Amino acid sequence: MNNSKERLVLEVPQGEKKVLLHSCCAPCSGDVMAELKRSQIRYTILFYNPNIHPAREYEIRKTENKRFADKLEVPFVDLDYDKDNWFSKIKGYEKEPERGYRCTLCFDMRFERSALYASKNGFKVFSSTLGTSRWKNIHQINGCGTRAANRYQNLIYWTFNWRKGGGSDRMIEISKNEKFYQQEYCGCVYSLRDTNKNRKNRGIAPIKIGQKFYGN
């Protein structure tokens, strides 16, 4: 891995000393968590992802994320898997493409809950690991995060680009070193549907939940 002395120490907006970090999964959060720890920033992981389908996939991703949080001795908050509310939220947009309006609604729901938790628990800054994936539109994510933060006084969504400075490479390296579960689709039932449709068109077998891990 790159020498940590070559990387800048992270600074939280407005000089704050702690961060609430919404996390979507272990691979996307691994480098972010390590960098916050390296920069001696106190943070808490918030796992709120009612979009993930099926329940088995949800439990695997949550368990992997908590495993790494425990290793780094970072607090891990597990919120409800209120999938029924998620389905209600995105009703009518089931055929939207990846990065479309359905994803905006999904990010809004998860960030609004994150912002509420931050406001009630003394966090003035929150961020998310969602933007680390190259499959995501970082501007879409930052827009949703900022909009959620603006619902509360003195709350900031930290729009730091976690991909830059070698973050994308370190994300893969940490995932391999930790042998994280390697999910093969974004997370929701519709991304699973579309991914399997694409795989079928390419002559590839459908996704098998819980089968693939980094480093294997």
BAZATI-608838 format. One line per field, with one value per atom (N, C-alpha, C): z, y, x. Coordinates in nm, 2 decimals. Atoms other than C-alpha are relative to their C-alpha. Example, Ala and Ser with C-alpha at 12.3 -4.5 7.8 and 13.67 -1.06 7.14 Angstrom:
<rs>
w: 0.00;0.78;0.00;0.00;0.71;0.08 $
v: -0.12;-0.45;0.12;-0.11;-0.11;0.11 $
u: 0.09;1.23;0.09;-0.09;1.37;-0.08 $
</rs>
This chain:
<rs>
w: 0.00;0.00;0.00;0.01;-0.06;0.14;-0.13;0.22;0.05;-0.05;0.45;0.02;-0.01;0.49;-0.13;0.12;0.13;-0.02;0.02;0.18;0.11;-0.09;0.34;0.11;-0.12;0.68;-0.03;0.02;0.64;0.10;-0.09;0.79;-0.02;0.01;0.87;-0.02;0.02;0.75;0.13;-0.11;0.99;0.13;-0.11;1.22;0.10;-0.09;1.36;0.02;-0.04;1.53;-0.01;0.02;1.46;-0.11;0.12;1.17;0.02;0.01;1.12;-0.15;0.14;0.82;-0.04;0.05;0.64;-0.09;0.07;0.50;-0.07;0.08;0.22;0.00;0.00;0.24;0.04;-0.04;0.35;-0.11;0.11;0.01;-0.02;0.03;-0.05;0.12;-0.12;0.31;0.05;-0.06;0.38;0.00;0.00;0.26;0.07;-0.07;0.39;0.15;-0.14;0.73;0.05;-0.04;0.73;-0.01;0.01;0.62;0.11;-0.12;0.89;0.12;-0.11;1.14;0.00;0.02;1.00;0.04;-0.02;1.03;0.14;-0.14;1.39;0.02;-0.01;1.32;0.07;-0.06;1.55;-0.09;0.08;1.36;0.04;-0.03;1.39;-0.14;0.13;1.11;0.02;-0.01;1.04;-0.12;0.11;0.84;-0.01;0.03;0.69;-0.15;0.14;0.36;-0.03;0.02;0.33;-0.15;0.14;-0.05;-0.03;0.03;-0.03;0.00;0.02;-0.16;-0.06;-0.10;-0.07;0.14;-0.14;0.31;0.02;-0.02;0.29;-0.04;0.05;0.08;0.10;-0.10;0.33;0.12;-0.12;0.63;-0.03;0.03;0.45;0.00;0.02;0.36;0.14;-0.13;0.71;0.09;-0.08;0.88;-0.04;0.04;0.67;0.04;-0.04;0.74;0.15;-0.14;1.11;0.04;-0.03;1.11;-0.01;0.01;0.98;0.10;-0.10;1.21;0.14;-0.13;1.51;0.00;0.01;1.38;0.03;-0.02;1.38;0.12;-0.13;1.71;-0.03;0.03;1.55;0.03;-0.03;1.68;-0.13;0.11;1.45;0.03;-0.03;1.45;-0.12;0.09;1.28;0.01;0.00;1.19;-0.07;0.04;1.08;-0.15;0.14;0.76;-0.05;0.03;0.67;-0.15;0.14;0.32;-0.06;0.05;0.29;-0.03;0.02;0.33;-0.13;0.12;0.06;-0.13;0.12;-0.19;-0.02;0.01;-0.11;-0.06;0.04;-0.17;-0.15;0.14;-0.52;-0.09;0.07;-0.63;-0.13;0.13;-1.00;-0.08;0.07;-1.08;-0.01;0.00;-1.10;-0.13;0.13;-1.46;-0.03;0.01;-1.41;-0.02;0.01;-1.52;0.12;-0.11;-1.28;-0.02;-0.01;-1.18;-0.04;0.04;-1.28;0.13;-0.11;-1.06;0.11;-0.11;-0.87;0.10;-0.09;-0.73;0.08;-0.08;-0.63;0.11;-0.11;-0.43;0.10;-0.09;-0.28;0.09;-0.07;-0.18;0.10;-0.09;-0.04;0.12;-0.11;0.18;0.10;-0.09;0.32;0.07;-0.06;0.37;0.09;-0.09;0.53;0.13;-0.13;0.79;0.07;-0.05;0.83;0.07;-0.05;0.88;0.13;-0.12;1.13;0.12;-0.10;1.33;0.04;-0.03;1.31;0.09;-0.07;1.43;0.15;-0.14;1.73;0.08;-0.08;1.83;0.00;-0.02;1.83;-0.11;0.11;1.49;-0.08;0.09;1.29;-0.14;0.14;0.99;-0.02;0.04;0.81;-0.14;0.14;0.49;-0.03;0.04;0.30;-0.09;0.08;0.14;-0.14;0.12;-0.15;-0.12;0.11;-0.37;-0.04;0.04;-0.37;-0.12;0.11;-0.63;-0.14;0.13;-0.99;-0.08;0.06;-1.08;0.04;-0.05;-0.89;-0.06;0.04;-1.00;0.13;-0.12;-0.73;0.02;-0.01;-0.81;0.04;-0.04;-0.77;0.15;-0.14;-0.43;0.08;-0.08;-0.31;0.01;0.00;-0.41;0.10;-0.10;-0.21;0.14;-0.14;0.09;0.05;-0.04;0.09;0.02;-0.01;0.04;0.14;-0.13;0.35;0.11;-0.11;0.56;0.02;0.00;0.47;0.07;-0.07;0.65;0.15;-0.14;0.98;0.02;-0.03;1.13;0.04;-0.05;1.17;-0.03;0.05;0.98;-0.14;0.12;0.70;-0.06;0.07;0.44;-0.06;0.05;0.37;-0.14;0.13;0.00;-0.05;0.04;0.00;-0.10;0.11;-0.31;0.05;-0.06;-0.15;-0.11;0.10;-0.49;-0.03;0.05;-0.54;0.09;-0.07;-0.42;0.02;-0.01;-0.49;0.08;-0.08;-0.29;-0.07;0.07;-0.56;0.00;0.00;-0.57;0.14;-0.14;-0.19;0.04;-0.02;-0.18;-0.04;0.05;-0.39;0.08;-0.07;-0.20;0.14;-0.13;0.14;-0.01;0.02;0.01;-0.02;0.02;-0.11;0.13;-0.12;0.21;0.11;-0.10;0.43;-0.05;0.06;0.19;0.02;-0.01;0.19;-0.10;0.09;0.04;-0.12;0.13;-0.33;-0.06;0.06;-0.42;-0.15;0.15;-0.79;-0.06;0.05;-0.82;0.11;-0.09;-0.66;0.13;-0.12;-0.41;0.00;0.00;-0.49;-0.09;0.08;-0.65;-0.15;0.14;-0.97;-0.06;0.05;-1.00;-0.02;0.01;-0.94;-0.13;0.13;-1.22;-0.12;0.12;-1.47;-0.02;0.02;-1.39;-0.05;0.05;-1.44;-0.14;0.14;-1.76;-0.09;0.07;-1.88;-0.01;0.00;-1.78;-0.09;0.09;-1.96;-0.15;0.14;-2.28;-0.04;0.02;-2.24;0.02;-0.02;-2.18;0.14;-0.13;-1.81;0.10;-0.10;-1.53;0.09;-0.09;-1.29;0.13;-0.12;-0.97;0.11;-0.12;-0.67;0.12;-0.13;-0.34;0.09;-0.10;-0.09;-0.05;0.06;-0.33;-0.02;0.05;-0.43;0.11;-0.10;-0.21;-0.07;0.05;-0.28;0.04;-0.04;-0.28;-0.02;0.02;-0.37;-0.15 $
v: -0.12;0.00;0.12;-0.12;0.36;0.04;-0.05;0.51;0.11;-0.10;0.70;0.14;-0.12;0.97;0.09;-0.07;1.07;0.05;-0.05;1.14;0.10;-0.10;1.44;-0.05;0.03;1.42;0.07;-0.05;1.46;0.10;-0.10;1.76;0.01;0.00;1.76;0.15;-0.14;2.07;0.08;-0.09;2.37;-0.05;0.03;2.21;-0.10;0.10;1.94;-0.12;0.11;1.65;-0.14;0.13;1.37;0.00;0.01;1.24;-0.12;0.11;1.02;-0.05;0.05;0.80;-0.11;0.10;0.63;-0.09;0.10;0.31;-0.10;0.09;0.09;-0.14;0.13;-0.20;0.00;0.00;-0.31;0.04;-0.04;-0.28;0.15;-0.14;0.07;0.09;-0.08;0.18;-0.03;0.04;0.01;0.10;-0.10;0.28;0.13;-0.12;0.56;-0.02;0.03;0.40;0.01;0.01;0.34;0.14;-0.13;0.70;0.09;-0.07;0.85;-0.04;0.05;0.63;0.06;-0.05;0.73;0.15;-0.14;1.10;0.04;-0.02;1.05;0.08;-0.06;1.16;-0.10;0.09;1.01;-0.01;0.02;0.86;-0.12;0.11;0.63;-0.05;0.06;0.39;-0.01;0.02;0.41;-0.08;0.09;0.12;0.00;-0.02;0.21;-0.02;0.03;0.04;-0.10;0.09;-0.09;-0.04;0.04;-0.11;-0.13;0.12;-0.42;-0.12;0.11;-0.73;-0.12;0.04;-1.01;0.01;-0.01;-1.03;-0.06;0.06;-1.27;0.08;-0.09;-1.03;0.12;-0.11;-0.75;-0.05;0.05;-0.96;-0.02;0.03;-1.06;0.14;-0.13;-0.70;0.07;-0.07;-0.57;-0.07;0.08;-0.85;0.03;-0.03;-0.78;0.14;-0.13;-0.41;0.01;-0.01;-0.46;-0.07;0.07;-0.71;0.10;-0.09;-0.44;0.11;-0.10;-0.18;-0.05;0.06;-0.41;-0.01;0.01;-0.46;0.13;-0.13;-0.09;0.07;-0.05;-0.04;0.12;-0.11;0.19;-0.03;0.02;0.23;-0.03;0.04;0.06;0.01;-0.01;0.16;-0.07;0.08;-0.08;0.05;-0.04;0.08;-0.10;0.10;-0.09;-0.03;0.04;-0.29;0.02;-0.02;-0.12;0.00;0.01;-0.25;0.04;-0.03;-0.20;0.15;-0.15;0.18;0.03;-0.02;0.16;-0.03;0.04;-0.02;0.11;-0.10;0.24;0.13;-0.12;0.52;0.01;0.00;0.41;-0.06;0.06;0.28;0.09;-0.07;0.38;0.02;-0.02;0.40;-0.13;0.13;0.03;-0.02;0.02;0.05;0.11;-0.10;0.35;-0.07;0.06;0.28;0.03;-0.03;0.27;0.15;-0.14;0.63;0.09;-0.08;0.74;0.05;-0.07;0.90;-0.10;0.10;0.58;0.00;-0.01;0.60;0.13;-0.12;0.96;-0.01;0.02;0.86;-0.09;0.09;0.58;0.07;-0.08;0.81;0.09;-0.10;1.07;-0.07;0.07;0.81;-0.04;0.04;0.68;0.12;-0.11;1.02;0.08;-0.06;1.17;-0.06;0.07;0.90;0.02;-0.02;0.95;0.14;-0.14;1.33;0.01;0.00;1.27;-0.06;0.06;1.04;0.09;-0.09;1.29;0.11;-0.11;1.57;-0.04;0.05;1.37;-0.05;0.06;1.24;0.08;-0.09;1.54;0.00;0.00;1.50;0.13;-0.12;1.83;-0.03;0.04;1.65;-0.14;0.14;1.34;-0.02;0.03;1.17;-0.14;0.13;0.85;-0.07;0.07;0.58;-0.03;0.03;0.55;0.06;-0.06;0.78;-0.06;0.06;0.56;-0.10;0.10;0.32;0.08;-0.06;0.41;-0.01;0.02;0.29;0.10;-0.10;0.57;0.14;-0.14;0.93;0.08;-0.07;1.13;0.13;-0.13;1.45;-0.02;0.04;1.28;-0.03;0.04;1.14;0.12;-0.12;1.47;0.09;-0.08;1.65;-0.05;0.06;1.41;0.02;-0.02;1.43;0.15;-0.14;1.81;0.04;-0.03;1.83;-0.05;0.06;1.60;0.09;-0.08;1.81;0.13;-0.13;2.13;0.00;0.01;2.01;0.03;-0.02;2.07;0.12;-0.10;2.37;-0.05;0.04;2.34;-0.14;0.13;2.01;0.01;0.00;1.96;-0.14;0.13;1.68;0.03;-0.01;1.63;-0.06;0.04;1.61;-0.04;0.04;1.48;-0.11;0.10;1.28;-0.11;0.11;0.95;-0.08;0.07;0.82;0.05;-0.07;1.07;-0.04;0.03;1.03;-0.14;0.15;0.66;-0.07;0.06;0.59;-0.12;0.12;0.36;-0.12;0.11;0.15;-0.06;0.05;0.13;-0.07;0.07;0.03;-0.15;0.14;-0.28;-0.07;0.06;-0.35;-0.05;0.03;-0.34;-0.12;0.11;-0.56;-0.13;0.13;-0.82;-0.05;0.04;-0.81;-0.05;0.04;-0.84;-0.12;0.10;-1.09;0.03;-0.05;-0.89;-0.08;0.05;-1.03;0.09;-0.08;-0.91;-0.01;0.00;-0.82;0.04;-0.01;-0.83;0.09;-0.09;-0.58;0.11;-0.12;-0.24;-0.04;0.04;-0.39;-0.02;0.02;-0.35;-0.10;0.11;-0.60;0.04;-0.05;-0.39;0.00;0.01;-0.37;-0.15;0.15;-0.75;-0.05;0.04;-0.79;0.04;-0.05;-0.57;-0.06;0.06;-0.72;-0.14;0.13;-1.07;-0.01;-0.01;-0.97;0.02;-0.03;-0.83;-0.12;0.12;-1.14;-0.11;0.10;-1.36;0.03;-0.04;-1.16;-0.03;0.03;-1.22;-0.14;0.14;-1.59;-0.03;0.02;-1.56;-0.04;0.05;-1.75;0.11;-0.10;-1.55;0.01;-0.02;-1.41;-0.10;0.09;-1.65;0.08;-0.08;-1.47;-0.07;0.05;-1.52;-0.09;0.09;-1.69;0.06;-0.06;-1.44;0.09;-0.07;-1.30;0.06;-0.06;-1.07;-0.09;0.08;-1.25;-0.15;0.14;-1.59;-0.03 $
u: 0.08;0.00;0.09;-0.07;0.11;0.04;-0.05;0.32;-0.09;0.10;0.08;0.07;-0.07;0.35;-0.01;0.02;0.29;-0.14;0.14;-0.08;-0.03;0.04;-0.23;-0.09;0.09;-0.39;-0.14;0.14;-0.77;-0.04;0.06;-0.94;-0.15;0.15;-1.31;-0.04;0.05;-1.50;-0.02;0.02;-1.51;0.07;-0.08;-1.26;-0.06;0.07;-1.50;0.10;-0.09;-1.34;-0.06;0.06;-1.59;-0.09;0.08;-1.79;-0.09;0.09;-2.09;0.02;-0.03;-2.00;-0.11;0.09;-2.29;0.08;-0.08;-2.15;-0.10;0.09;-2.30;0.05;-0.06;-2.06;0.15;-0.14;-1.71;0.09;-0.10;-1.53;0.00;0.00;-1.65;0.04;-0.04;-1.58;0.14;-0.13;-1.25;0.10;-0.10;-1.02;-0.04;0.05;-1.24;0.02;-0.01;-1.24;0.15;-0.14;-0.87;0.06;-0.05;-0.80;-0.04;0.04;-1.01;0.07;-0.07;-0.84;0.14;-0.14;-0.50;0.01;0.00;-0.59;-0.05;0.04;-0.70;-0.13;0.14;-1.06;-0.09;0.10;-1.32;-0.12;0.12;-1.61;-0.07;0.09;-1.90;-0.06;0.06;-2.02;-0.16;0.15;-2.40;-0.03;0.04;-2.53;-0.15;0.15;-2.87;-0.01;0.01;-2.93;-0.12;0.12;-3.29;-0.02;0.01;-3.24;0.05;-0.07;-3.03;-0.09;0.09;-3.20;0.08;0.09;-3.24;0.05;-0.04;-3.22;0.14;-0.13;-2.93;0.12;-0.10;-2.73;0.02;-0.01;-2.81;0.08;-0.07;-2.69;0.15;-0.14;-2.37;0.08;-0.07;-2.28;0.01;0.00;-2.37;0.11;-0.10;-2.16;0.14;-0.13;-1.86;0.04;-0.03;-1.88;0.03;-0.02;-1.91;0.13;-0.13;-1.62;0.12;-0.11;-1.39;-0.01;0.01;-1.53;0.05;-0.05;-1.46;0.15;-0.15;-1.11;0.07;-0.06;-1.05;-0.05;0.06;-1.24;-0.08;0.09;-1.49;-0.14;0.14;-1.85;-0.08;0.08;-2.10;-0.15;0.15;-2.47;-0.07;0.08;-2.71;-0.14;0.14;-3.04;-0.09;0.10;-3.36;0.01;0.01;-3.39;-0.15;0.14;-3.72;-0.02;0.01;-3.74;-0.13;0.13;-4.11;-0.01;0.00;-4.06;0.08;-0.08;-3.79;-0.08;0.08;-4.02;-0.11;0.10;-4.29;0.06;-0.07;-4.04;0.03;-0.04;-3.93;-0.11;0.11;-4.27;-0.03;0.02;-4.33;0.13;-0.13;-3.96;0.08;-0.07;-3.88;0.08;-0.07;-3.77;0.11;-0.10;-3.54;0.14;-0.13;-3.18;0.09;-0.10;-2.88;0.04;-0.03;-2.79;-0.12;0.12;-3.14;-0.07;0.07;-3.41;-0.03;0.02;-3.47;0.11;-0.12;-3.12;0.00;0.01;-3.18;-0.09;0.09;-3.48;0.06;-0.07;-3.28;0.10;-0.10;-2.99;-0.07;0.07;-3.24;-0.05;0.05;-3.40;0.11;-0.11;-3.07;0.07;-0.07;-2.92;-0.09;0.09;-3.23;0.00;-0.01;-3.22;0.14;-0.13;-2.85;0.01;0.00;-2.89;-0.08;0.08;-3.17;0.08;-0.08;-2.94;0.11;-0.11;-2.65;-0.05;0.05;-2.87;-0.04;0.05;-3.01;0.12;-0.11;-2.67;0.13;-0.11;-2.44;0.10;-0.10;-2.27;-0.04;0.02;-2.23;0.05;-0.05;-2.07;-0.03;0.01;-2.17;0.04;-0.04;-2.05;-0.04;0.04;-2.10;0.11;-0.09;-1.89;-0.06;0.06;-2.13;0.07;-0.07;-1.92;0.13;-0.13;-1.62;-0.01;0.02;-1.76;0.00;0.00;-1.68;-0.13;0.13;-2.03;-0.10;0.10;-2.19;0.04;-0.02;-2.24;0.02;-0.03;-2.06;-0.07;0.08;-2.24;-0.14;0.13;-2.57;0.00;-0.01;-2.46;0.02;-0.03;-2.32;-0.12;0.12;-2.64;-0.10;0.09;-2.85;0.04;-0.06;-2.62;-0.02;0.01;-2.62;-0.14;0.14;-2.99;-0.05;0.04;-3.04;0.05;-0.06;-2.80;-0.07;0.07;-2.98;-0.13;0.13;-3.29;0.03;-0.04;-3.10;0.10;-0.09;-2.93;0.14;-0.13;-2.55;0.04;-0.04;-2.53;0.06;-0.07;-2.28;0.01;-0.04;-2.25;0.13;-0.14;-1.88;0.01;0.00;-1.85;0.14;-0.14;-1.49;0.00;-0.01;-1.39;0.09;-0.08;-1.28;0.08;-0.06;-1.17;0.14;-0.12;-0.89;0.12;-0.12;-0.53;0.03;-0.02;-0.52;-0.10;0.10;-0.83;-0.07;0.06;-0.98;0.09;-0.10;-0.66;0.01;-0.01;-0.64;-0.12;0.12;-1.00;0.00;-0.01;-0.93;0.10;-0.11;-0.61;-0.05;0.05;-0.78;-0.10;0.11;-1.07;0.07;-0.07;-0.82;0.07;-0.07;-0.62;-0.09;0.10;-0.93;-0.09;0.08;-1.09;-0.15;0.13;-1.41;-0.09;0.10;-1.73;-0.01;0.00;-1.74;-0.14;0.13;-2.09;0.01;-0.01;-2.16;-0.11;0.10;-2.44;-0.02;0.01;-2.53;-0.07;0.06;-2.77;-0.15;0.15;-3.14;-0.05;0.06;-3.37;0.00;0.00;-3.38;0.14;-0.14;-3.00;0.04;-0.02;-2.99;-0.07;0.07;-3.25;0.07;-0.07;-3.07;0.14;-0.13;-2.73;-0.01;0.01;-2.85;-0.05;0.04;-3.02;0.12;-0.12;-2.69;0.09;-0.08;-2.51;-0.05;0.06;-2.76;0.03;-0.03;-2.71;0.15;-0.15;-2.33;0.03;-0.03;-2.37;0.06;-0.06;-2.27;-0.11;0.09;-2.44;-0.05;0.06;-2.67;0.08;-0.07;-2.53;-0.04;0.02;-2.50;0.03;-0.02;-2.55;0.10;-0.09;-2.27;0.11;-0.10;-2.02;0.13;-0.12;-1.76;0.07;-0.07;-1.49;0.13;-0.12;-1.19;0.12;-0.12;-0.85;-0.01;0.02;-1.00;0.01 $
</rs>
